[in-house]
Amino acid sequence: MNSNLYATLVERDLINDNTVVKAYVSTRGFHEGIYEAVKNIHWHPGIAAEKIIDIEGMDPERFAKSYNIKPDGTTKAHKKRGRKAKQLA
């Protein structure tokens, strides 16, 4: 996952402690060896952006697109629609 996208998702609180992510994590296997395994875990700040595979079952780019965030982590300012507010005089 792109580090700018990761920073944007954390800043906007779209990824928090209740979010389930699939990521590479180090685990202890047979014969006391330490391996990289893919697991579904709750997100915590110690997980690096490069290790995250998907967020809540979606690719990070697709997850960000549902919140109008581009895959590079930038957002587009939307033009407000509707009636304009009256000026206070």
N, C-alpha and C positions, 0 to 999 in steps of 0.2 A: 504494500500500500504506500502511496505517496506520503511523505512526511508532512507536506503542507496541508494535505487533505486531513491527515490525522490530527494536526494541530487545530484546524478549523472545527472538526467534529468535537474535540475535547473542549474548546473554547465556548462553543454554543451549547454545551452540556447535552449533546446528542448521544455521546458515549459516557456512561457513568457506571457506578458499582453494580447496578442491576442489569447491565447489558451483557448478554451472552455472546462471546466471540469464539471462533475456531482459530487456534493459533498454535504455532510451534512452541512447546515448552520443554524444558529439560526435566527428565524423569529418571528415576533409578530403576534399572532393569535387573535381569538375572545376573548372577555373579558379580553383584555390586557395581556394574557398569552404569555410567551416566549417558543417556541417549536423548536425542531430540524426538519427541513424539507430538502428533497432532491431536489436540484435545479440545472439547468444548468446555470453556471455563468462563467464569465471570471476569469482566475486565477489571484491571487494576493499573495504576500509573506505571508500574514497573515493566509492562509489556511494550516492547519496541514496535514501531510502525511496520518494520519489515517482516515481523513475525506473524502479523495478523493475516489470516486467509479470508475469513468472511465475518460479517457482523449480523447477528440475528438471522442467520441463514441466507444472507444476500451478499453479493460481492460488495466491497467497500464503495466502488464507483456507483453502483445501483442504489445502495443505501443513501449515499449523498445526493443523488439525483432526486430522490423522493422528497428531499428538503430544499430543492433548488440550489444545490451547491455543485459546481463543476468538478470534474475529476482531478483538476489541479489544485483544488481547495479555494478557488475564488467564488464570490457570489456576485450576482448582478443586482443592482439597485432597481427595484420595480417602481414604475411610475404609478402614483396613486390614482385611483379611478373614482368617479362619483362627483358629488357636489363639492365645491370648494367652500371652506369655512369662511364665515363672515369676519371681516376685519374688525377688531375691537378698537373703537375710537373714543 
